[in-house]
Amino acid sequence: MELSDLRVFLAVARTRGITRAAQELHTVQSNVSARIHALEKELGAPLFRRHARGVALTHVGERLLPYAERVGRLVDEARQVVGDETDPRGPLRIGALETTAGLRLPGVLAAFAEDCPRVDLSLATGPTEQLVRDVLEFRLDGALVSGPVRQPDVVETPVFEERLVLLTARRATGLDAVLTDPRILVFRTGCSYRRRLESILEARGAVGVRCMELGTLDGILGCVAAGMGVSLLPAAVVERHTARAQVQVHDLPDGEARVRTVFVQRADAPPLPALTRFLTHAQAGDPGPPVLSAVR
């Protein structure tokens, strides 16, 4: 079984089409078909079912898929590990909370790109739960998430600490009015700030908390400013945002406000030079703006 055949198999499985796989692999359709046919002949079973819209994995193909993915990862990791540590190269897939990506990473990414120009870095954003799952399932090499994670299969490294603040509309008379009919404006399920905000409101006697999920930071701050609900975000994010003048910022006790951002990676992952270099830059990254003054 040739590694090149497995890579073709993975491309067809990923794109669900012979033609689309050929385009992705920068080869001709007949070459992809021949590789798949040779692999099916070697295994003695069809790997794909053909249909009008492309192809779908057979039962045998579904069983082969995780092994082909594992082989591909091991080969990529081997190339990176044995490569020159003074000049890392190859792909690096990093995840981050949206607030972290917007606030902390621009300077980090610029410094990393200058330090490691041969690394092809890709960045994905999402909530903590999704990012940790992507690391565990090999979709990401590492991720910056809200800690602590307390997951035995990952190693977490502290990177920096944020101070969270509670946000209401500028015209809100006080938190008491908000607590009588609470609606929280948060990122999608799995956001660690969402769970913390729910706990903060419940500790203050709020009942029947309603939730509105939004996909962007701009959307959350805009809806807070419009009086549609309350939110919980890092103070440094609010300080830098153009909507700062339209929201009211409320301080919280340290026990509720302080949250540590950690970098997680699989516990069994090899020490990739590019990943180690990225973490070094992240730990030395932008500390953020001065702490903003809040309503007390």
BELJOUR-V756982 format. One record per pair of residues at least 24 apart in sequence whose ideal C-beta (glycine too) atoms are under 6 Angstrom apart, sorted by sequence separation. I is the first residue (numbers start at 1). J is the second residue. D is the distance in whole Angstrom. If there is no record, write none. Layout:
i->I j->J d->D
i->I j->J d->D
This chain:
i->8 j->32 d->6
i->101 j->125 d->5
i->182 j->206 d->5
i->179 j->204 d->6
i->188 j->213 d->5
i->8 j->35 d->4
i->92 j->119 d->5
i->98 j->125 d->5
i->179 j->206 d->5
i->182 j->209 d->5
i->183 j->210 d->4
i->184 j->211 d->5
i->185 j->212 d->5
i->88 j->116 d->5
i->89 j->118 d->4
i->91 j->120 d->5
i->92 j->121 d->5
i->93 j->122 d->5
i->94 j->123 d->5
i->95 j->124 d->5
i->96 j->125 d->6
i->5 j->35 d->5
i->9 j->39 d->6
i->88 j->119 d->5
i->5 j->39 d->5
i->185 j->220 d->5
i->197 j->232 d->4
i->95 j->131 d->4
i->17 j->54 d->4
i->16 j->54 d->5
i->185 j->223 d->5
i->95 j->134 d->6
i->185 j->224 d->6
i->193 j->232 d->5
i->251 j->294 d->4
i->13 j->57 d->6
i->100 j->144 d->5
i->185 j->229 d->4
i->250 j->294 d->6
i->95 j->140 d->5
i->184 j->229 d->6
i->249 j->294 d->4
i->250 j->295 d->5
i->251 j->296 d->5
i->146 j->192 d->4
i->183 j->229 d->4
i->184 j->230 d->6
i->185 j->231 d->5
i->93 j->140 d->5
i->248 j->295 d->6
i->93 j->141 d->5
i->94 j->142 d->6
i->95 j->143 d->3
i->96 j->144 d->4
i->92 j->141 d->6
i->239 j->289 d->5
i->13 j->65 d->6
i->178 j->230 d->6
i->236 j->288 d->4
i->236 j->289 d->6
i->239 j->292 d->4
i->200 j->256 d->5
i->167 j->224 d->5
i->235 j->292 d->5
i->10 j->68 d->5
i->169 j->227 d->4
i->9 j->68 d->6
i->127 j->187 d->6
i->130 j->190 d->5
i->129 j->190 d->3
i->6 j->68 d->5
i->168 j->230 d->5
i->127 j->190 d->4
i->127 j->191 d->4
i->128 j->192 d->4
i->167 j->231 d->5
i->6 j->71 d->6
i->73 j->138 d->6
i->166 j->232 d->6
i->164 j->232 d->5
i->164 j->234 d->6
i->165 j->235 d->5
i->162 j->234 d->4
i->163 j->235 d->5
i->170 j->246 d->6
i->172 j->248 d->6
i->170 j->248 d->5
i->167 j->247 d->5
i->168 j->248 d->5
i->165 j->249 d->5
i->166 j->250 d->4
i->166 j->252 d->6
i->164 j->257 d->5
i->163 j->257 d->5
i->164 j->259 d->6
i->162 j->259 d->5
i->161 j->260 d->5
i->160 j->261 d->5
i->158 j->260 d->6
i->159 j->261 d->5
i->158 j->262 d->5
i->159 j->263 d->5
i->156 j->262 d->4
i->157 j->263 d->5
i->156 j->264 d->5
i->154 j->264 d->5
i->155 j->265 d->6
i->155 j->267 d->5
i->146 j->259 d->6
i->147 j->260 d->5
i->154 j->267 d->6
i->153 j->267 d->6
i->147 j->262 d->4
i->149 j->264 d->6
i->144 j->261 d->6
i->98 j->217 d->6
i->144 j->263 d->6
i->145 j->264 d->6
i->142 j->263 d->6
i->143 j->264 d->6
i->142 j->265 d->4
i->159 j->282 d->5
i->159 j->283 d->6
i->135 j->264 d->6
i->165 j->294 d->6
i->103 j->236 d->6
i->142 j->275 d->6
i->103 j->237 d->5
i->141 j->275 d->5
i->99 j->234 d->6
i->99 j->237 d->5
i->119 j->274 d->5
i->116 j->274 d->6
i->116 j->277 d->6
i->112 j->278 d->6
i->112 j->281 d->5
i->111 j->281 d->5
i->108 j->281 d->5
i->108 j->282 d->5
i->108 j->285 d->4
i->107 j->286 d->5
i->104 j->285 d->6
i->92 j->274 d->5
i->104 j->286 d->6
i->88 j->273 d->4
i->88 j->274 d->4
i->85 j->273 d->4
i->81 j->270 d->5
i->88 j->277 d->6
i->80 j->272 d->5
i->77 j->270 d->5
